[in-house]
């Protein structure tokens, strides 16, 4: 953090003015920038009969030792201000399911119900009479599912209890990565994911997959910002992003601070390569990981919020679950089945997306499915949802691509016959011309193609 703070003069951050960030006037084809998001189900509608649930996966509360500037839990006291900021962000962004992933060094030592961090007005979620999750009732009526989980060698999410009593034994278990640990995590409802696959060898990931690993991160916010990962894994300048975000952090700029994400957003090739490799061996969920800790840049921007604030980080992207019901069971079942796509909502919320396979008998198969060749694959390119910000200058350029076994197979959106086995997934790219008015005096550097949506794969097998 000290190296980052030393670079703050580059950003023009000597002080924090009171002025609010400007936005264009509303009009027939204009929607002002919003720090919040409406209900995904209301804004983007359903998807092929499924309810869309906006989920954040990989998220740290004050129970994590390095959250809240490293002061989330000290001397037996939780940082309530930091927790309140996290809860506020979940509500303002209409998050339906928050899959927490706290480090076990603190969280595994607490009674399970304490990891829910329930506060006044929260409601326990019961399964067979036991509390397994909680529900935050937001002002305005939205409800957020708070689903506990852990991150260390593995990342089990949505755990509904502890396989062994809270304490040192549980801490040790959550620091393991073997078959015994994976089965123990799954025995209490955990969906076992791999954080930071870019740091793991293919052989190590294969072994974990054989032991029951269910998913990996195709994108991780911390990874694209961490100096060592940028330099050693992605071949980028270690601190290049600090200077790159200056147009959004300069107190004299008119660029929307939330859009500083566009200064470093790109495909993380090593992550995607590992996902494709594992998916070729067997079912493997791909997800975008927020990994928010609120511990990177303790300064305020023009809108009064930190660059690393929970709300801002969660505003940038989420995972949209295709759920059969808007409750705990619906969210967990969709995630475990791989029926989801990663959406980078800083660029707008996608609506009317379609990606499915129709077999030779006319049966439809969704993302996460495995079935036989001889049918057709359909990709429908999404549009911007009604509430997505736009400056009125014109629509974005949206393109689709379908990949087979990690290689480009088809360009555009449409339907294609599938005669060969393979792992098929789609990526939607967008040129955000609709955001030019929010990008400051010189929007041109950001008016290029960005990854917007990654679907989970459909596996066609013999």
C-alpha positions in Angstrom: 0.0 0.0 0.0 2.9 2.4 0.8 4.1 2.3 -2.8 0.6 3.1 -4.1 0.2 6.0 -1.7 3.6 7.4 -2.8 2.1 7.7 -6.3 -1.0 9.6 -5.3 0.4 13.0 -6.5 0.2 11.6 -10.0 -3.6 11.4 -9.6 -4.1 15.0 -8.4 -5.5 13.7 -5.0 -4.0 16.2 -2.6 -7.5 17.1 -1.4 -11.1 16.1 -1.8 -13.5 18.7 -3.1 -17.2 18.7 -2.2 -18.5 19.1 -5.7 -20.5 16.2 -7.1 -19.6 14.6 -10.4 -21.7 16.0 -13.2 -23.8 13.9 -15.5 -25.8 14.8 -18.7 -29.4 15.9 -18.6 -31.9 13.2 -19.0 -33.7 13.0 -22.3 -35.3 10.5 -24.7 -32.0 8.7 -25.4 -30.1 9.7 -22.3 -29.8 8.0 -18.9 -27.5 9.7 -16.3 -24.8 7.8 -14.6 -26.0 6.1 -11.4 -23.9 4.9 -8.5 -26.5 2.2 -7.9 -28.2 -0.4 -9.9 -31.9 -1.4 -10.1 -33.1 -5.0 -9.6 -31.6 -7.2 -12.3 -34.8 -9.1 -12.7 -36.7 -5.8 -13.3 -34.1 -4.2 -15.5 -32.9 -7.1 -17.7 -36.0 -9.3 -17.4 -36.0 -13.0 -17.2 -33.8 -15.3 -19.4 -35.5 -18.2 -21.1 -37.9 -18.6 -18.2 -35.1 -18.3 -15.5 -35.0 -15.5 -12.9 -31.8 -13.5 -13.2 -30.0 -13.0 -9.9 -27.1 -10.5 -9.6 -24.4 -12.2 -7.5 -21.1 -11.1 -6.1 -18.6 -14.0 -5.7 -15.4 -13.5 -3.8 -16.0 -10.8 -1.2 -14.3 -10.0 2.1 -16.0 -8.7 5.2 -14.3 -7.4 8.4 -13.7 -11.0 9.4 -10.8 -11.2 6.9 -7.5 -10.2 8.4 -6.5 -7.9 5.5 -9.9 -6.2 5.0 -10.8 -2.7 6.0 -7.2 -1.4 5.7 -6.1 -4.4 7.8 -8.2 -3.3 10.8 -11.5 -5.2 10.2 -11.2 -7.1 13.4 -8.8 -6.0 16.2 -8.7 -6.8 19.9 -12.0 -8.7 19.6 -13.8 -5.7 18.0 -15.2 -5.6 14.4 -15.0 -2.5 12.3 -18.7 -1.6 12.2 -18.2 1.4 9.8 -16.5 -0.9 7.3 -19.3 -3.5 7.6 -21.9 -0.8 7.2 -20.2 0.4 4.0 -20.2 -3.2 2.6 -23.9 -3.7 3.5 -24.8 -0.3 2.0 -23.1 -1.2 -1.3 -24.9 -4.5 -1.5 -28.2 -2.8 -1.1 -27.5 0.2 -3.5 -26.4 -2.2 -6.2 -29.4 -4.6 -5.8 -27.2 -7.6 -5.2 -29.3 -10.7 -4.8 -26.7 -13.1 -3.6 -23.5 -12.1 -1.9 -21.1 -15.1 -1.7 -18.6 -14.0 1.1 -15.1 -15.5 1.1 -13.4 -14.5 4.3 -9.9 -15.7 5.2 -10.1 -18.4 7.8 -7.5 -17.0 10.1 -10.3 -15.0 11.8 -13.5 -16.3 10.4 -12.9 -20.0 11.0 -12.4 -19.3 14.7 -15.9 -17.9 15.1 -19.2 -19.7 15.7 -20.8 -20.3 12.3 -23.8 -17.9 12.9 -21.3 -15.1 13.8 -19.9 -15.3 10.3 -23.2 -14.1 9.0 -22.6 -10.7 10.7 -26.3 -10.2 11.2 -27.5 -6.8 12.4 -30.8 -5.3 13.4 -33.5 -6.1 10.8 -31.7 -9.1 9.3 -33.5 -12.4 8.9 -31.9 -15.8 9.4 -32.4 -18.3 6.5 -33.3 -21.7 7.8 -32.7 -25.1 6.3 -34.0 -28.1 8.3 -34.4 -25.9 11.3 -30.7 -24.6 11.2 -29.5 -21.2 10.2 -27.5 -21.5 7.0 -27.5 -18.0 5.7 -29.1 -14.6 6.3 -31.2 -12.0 4.5 -30.6 -8.3 4.6 -33.7 -6.2 4.2 -32.7 -3.0 2.4 -34.5 0.3 2.6 -36.7 0.3 -0.5 -37.6 -3.3 -0.2 -34.7 -5.1 -1.9 -33.3 -8.2 -0.2 -29.8 -9.5 -0.2 -28.8 -13.1 0.6 -25.6 -13.2 2.7 -23.9 -16.5 2.1 -20.8 -17.4 4.1 -17.6 -18.9 2.6 -13.9 -18.9 2.9 -10.8 -18.3 0.8 -7.4 -19.8 1.3 -5.9 -22.6 -0.7 -9.5 -23.3 -2.0 -12.5 -21.1 -1.9 -15.7 -22.9 -0.8 -18.7 -20.6 -1.1 -22.2 -20.9 0.3 -21.2 -23.2 3.1 -24.2 -23.9 5.4 -22.3 -24.9 8.5 -18.9 -26.2 9.6 -17.7 -29.8 8.9 -15.8 -29.6 12.2 -16.3 -27.2 15.2 -15.1 -23.6 14.8 -11.5 -23.2 16.0 -8.0 -24.3 15.1 -9.1 -27.6 13.5 -11.5 -25.7 11.2 -8.8 -23.2 10.4 -6.4 -26.0 9.4 -9.0 -27.7 7.3 -9.7 -24.5 5.3 -5.9 -24.2 4.6 -5.9 -27.6 2.9 -6.4 -28.4 -0.7 -6.7 -32.2 -0.8 -9.5 -34.6 -1.4 -10.4 -34.8 2.3 -10.7 -31.0 2.5 -12.8 -30.7 -0.7 -15.2 -33.4 0.5 -15.5 -31.9 3.9 -16.4 -28.5 2.4 -18.9 -30.0 0.1 -20.5 -32.0 2.9 -21.8 -28.7 4.4 -23.1 -27.4 1.1 -20.0 -25.6 -0.1 -19.4 -25.1 -3.8 -15.6 -25.4 -4.0 -14.0 -22.9 -6.3 -10.4 -21.9 -7.0 -9.3 -18.3 -6.3 -6.4 -16.9 -8.3 -5.9 -19.9 -10.7 -3.4 -17.7 -12.5 -1.0 -18.5 -9.6 -1.4 -22.3 -10.0 0.2 -24.7 -12.5 -2.0 -26.7 -14.9 -1.0 -29.9 -13.1 -1.9 -28.6 -9.7 -5.3 -27.4 -11.0 -5.9 -30.8 -12.7 -5.3 -32.6 -9.5 -7.7 -30.4 -7.6 -10.3 -30.9 -10.4 -9.9 -34.6 -10.1 -10.5 -34.2 -6.3 -13.8 -32.3 -6.9 -12.9 -28.7 -7.7 -16.0 -27.1 -9.3 -15.0 -23.7 -10.6 -12.2 -21.1 -11.3 -12.0 -17.4 -11.6 -11.8 -16.2 -15.2 -11.3 -12.6 -14.0 -10.1 -11.3 -10.6 -10.0 -7.6 -9.7 -7.2 -8.0 -7.2 -5.1 -9.9 -9.8 -5.3 -7.1 -12.4 -4.2 -4.5 -9.8 -1.6 -6.4 -7.7 1.9 -5.3 -8.8 3.4 -8.8 -8.6 0.6 -10.4 -10.7 0.6 -7.6 -13.2 4.3 -7.9 -13.8 5.0 -11.6 -13.4 1.8 -13.1 -14.8 0.2 -10.6 -17.1 3.3 -8.9 -18.4 2.0 -5.4 -17.5 3.7 -2.5 -15.7 3.5 -3.2 -12.0 2.0 0.2 -11.0 0.9 1.3 -14.5 -2.8 1.4 -13.5 -2.1 4.1 -10.9 -1.2 6.6 -13.6 -3.8 5.2 -16.0 -6.7 6.0 -13.8 -5.6 9.7 -13.4 -8.3 11.1 -15.8 -11.0 9.7 -13.4 -9.3 10.7 -10.2 -8.1 14.2 -11.1 -10.2 16.7 -9.1 -10.4 19.0 -12.2 -11.6 16.2 -14.5 -15.3 15.7 -15.5 -14.8 11.9 -16.0 -17.1 9.7 -13.9 -14.9 8.2 -11.1 -16.8 4.9 -11.3 -15.5 4.4 -14.8 -11.8 4.3 -13.7 -12.3 0.6 -14.2 -12.0 1.1 -18.0 -8.4 2.2 -17.5 -7.3 -1.4 -16.7 -10.1 -3.7 -17.8 -9.0 -6.4 -20.2 -9.2 -10.1 -20.7 -6.9 -12.0 -18.3 -5.5 -14.5 -20.7 -3.8 -16.9 -18.2 -7.0 -17.2 -16.2 -9.1 -17.9 -19.3 -6.6 -20.3 -20.6 -6.7 -22.4 -17.4 -10.5 -22.3 -17.4 -10.6 -23.6 -21.0 -8.1 -26.3 -20.2 -10.0 -27.6 -17.2 -13.4 -27.3 -19.0 -12.0 -29.6 -21.7 -11.4 -32.3 -19.0 -14.8 -32.0 -17.3 -17.5 -29.5 -16.1 -15.8 -26.3 -14.7 -17.6 -23.1 -13.7 -16.1 -19.8 -14.8 -16.8 -16.7 -12.7 -15.7 -13.1 -12.3 -14.3 -12.4 -8.8 -14.7 -9.1 -7.2 -12.2 -9.8 -4.4 -13.0 -6.5 -2.6 -11.3 -5.9 0.7 -11.4 -2.1 0.9 -7.7 -2.0 1.7 -5.9 -0.5 -1.3 -6.3 3.3 -1.5 -7.6 5.1 1.6 -8.4 8.4 -0.1 -11.6 10.0 -1.4 -12.4 10.9 -5.0 -14.7 13.7 -6.2 -17.8 11.7 -5.4 -16.8 11.3 -1.8 -16.0 7.5 -2.1 -12.7 5.6 -2.1 -11.4 4.1 -5.4 -11.4 0.7 -3.6 -14.8 1.2 -1.9 -17.1 -1.8 -1.7 -19.9 -0.1 -3.7 -17.5 1.0 -6.4 -15.8 -2.3 -6.8 -19.1 -4.2 -6.9 -20.5 -1.7 -9.4 -18.0 -2.8 -12.0 -19.1 -6.4 -12.6 -21.1 -9.3 -11.2 -22.2 -12.8 -12.0 -25.8 -13.3 -13.3 -27.3 -16.5 -12.2 -30.1 -18.1 -14.2 -32.1 -19.4 -11.2 -35.3 -21.4 -11.0 -36.3 -19.4 -7.8 -35.1 -16.2 -6.2 -34.1 -17.8 -2.9 -31.1 -19.6 -1.4 -31.8 -22.9 -3.1 -32.3 -21.2 -6.5 -29.0 -19.3 -6.3 -26.9 -22.2 -5.1 -28.4 -24.6 -7.7 -27.7 -22.2 -10.5 -24.1 -21.6 -9.4 -23.3 -25.3 -8.9 -24.8 -26.1 -12.3 -22.7 -23.5 -14.0 -25.8 -21.7 -15.2 -24.4 -18.1 -15.1 -22.5 -15.5 -17.0 -20.1 -12.8 -16.0 -21.3 -9.3 -16.8 -19.1 -6.2 -16.6 -21.8 -3.8 -15.7 -19.5 -0.7 -15.6 -20.1 -0.9 -19.4 -23.9 -1.4 -19.0 -26.2 -4.1 -18.0 -26.8 -6.7 -20.7 -30.4 -7.6 -21.5 -32.0 -10.2 -23.8 -28.8 -12.3 -23.9 -29.3 -15.9 -25.1 -26.9 -18.8 -25.3 -28.2 -22.4 -25.5 -28.0 -25.6 -27.4 -30.9 -27.5 -29.0 -30.3 -31.2 -29.4 -31.5 -33.4 -32.3 -34.8 -34.1 -30.6 -35.6 -30.4 -30.0 -34.6 -30.4 -26.3 -32.8 -27.2 -25.0 -29.7 -27.3 -22.9 -28.4 -24.3 -20.9 -25.0 -23.1 -19.9 -23.3 -25.6 -17.7 -24.9 -28.6 -19.5 -23.2 -31.6 -21.1 -25.0 -33.3 -24.0 -24.4 -35.0 -27.4 -23.6 -33.5 -30.8 -26.0 -33.4 -33.7 -27.9 -30.2 -32.7 -27.5 -26.5 -33.0 -26.0 -23.8 -30.8 -27.6 -20.4 -30.6 -26.1 -17.1 -29.4 -28.3 -14.0 -29.2 -26.3 -10.8 -28.7 -27.6 -8.7 -25.7 -28.7 -5.0 -25.8 -28.2 -2.4 -23.1 -30.9 -2.7 -20.4 -33.3 0.2 -20.1 -31.7 1.6 -17.0 -28.1 1.4 -18.3 -26.4 4.9 -18.4 -26.0 6.4 -21.9 -25.1 9.9 -23.0 -27.3 10.1 -26.0 -24.5 10.2 -28.5 -25.4 6.8 -30.1 -25.6 3.1 -29.4 -22.5 1.0 -28.5 -21.0 -1.5 -31.0 -21.8 -5.0 -29.7 -20.2 -8.1 -31.2 -20.4 -11.8 -30.3 -17.9 -14.6 -30.6 -18.2 -18.4 -29.9 -15.1 -20.3 -28.8 -14.7 -24.1 -29.1 -12.0 -25.6 -26.8 -10.6 -22.1 -26.2 -10.2 -21.3 -29.9 -12.4 -18.9 -31.9 -15.1 -20.9 -33.7 -17.7 -18.5 -34.9 -17.9 -14.7 -35.1 -21.2 -12.8 -34.7 -24.5 -13.9 -33.2 -26.7 -16.5 -34.7 -27.3 -20.3 -34.8 -24.9 -23.0 -36.0 -25.0 -26.7 -36.4 -22.7 -28.6 -34.0 -21.4 -31.8 -35.4 -18.2 -32.3 -33.3 -17.6 -32.7 -29.6 -16.1 -29.7 -27.8 -16.5 -27.1 -25.1 -18.4 -24.1 -26.5 -18.6 -20.8 -24.7 -19.5 -17.2 -25.9 -17.9 -13.8 -25.3 -19.7 -10.6 -26.0 -17.5 -7.5 -26.6 -18.6 -3.9 -26.5 -17.3 -0.5 -27.7 -18.8 1.9 -25.2 -19.6 4.9 -27.4 -22.7 5.4 -25.3 -20.5 6.4 -22.4 -18.4 9.0 -24.2 -20.1 11.8 -22.3 -19.0 10.3 -19.0 -15.4 9.8 -19.9 -14.0 13.4 -19.5 -12.5 15.7 -22.0 -10.8 13.0 -24.0 -12.9 9.9 -24.2 -11.2 8.4 -27.2 -8.7 6.2 -25.3 -11.6 4.3 -23.9 -13.7 3.9 -27.0 -12.3 0.5 -28.0 -13.6 -3.0 -27.6 -13.8 -4.4 -24.1 -15.0 -7.8 -22.9 -18.6 -7.3 -21.7 -20.0 -10.8 -21.1 -18.5 -14.3 -20.7 -21.0 -17.1 -20.8 -20.3 -20.4 -19.1 -19.7 -23.3 -21.5 -21.9 -26.0 -22.9 -20.0 -29.2 -23.2 -20.8 -31.4 -26.3 -19.5 -34.9 -25.6 -19.8 -38.2 -27.4 
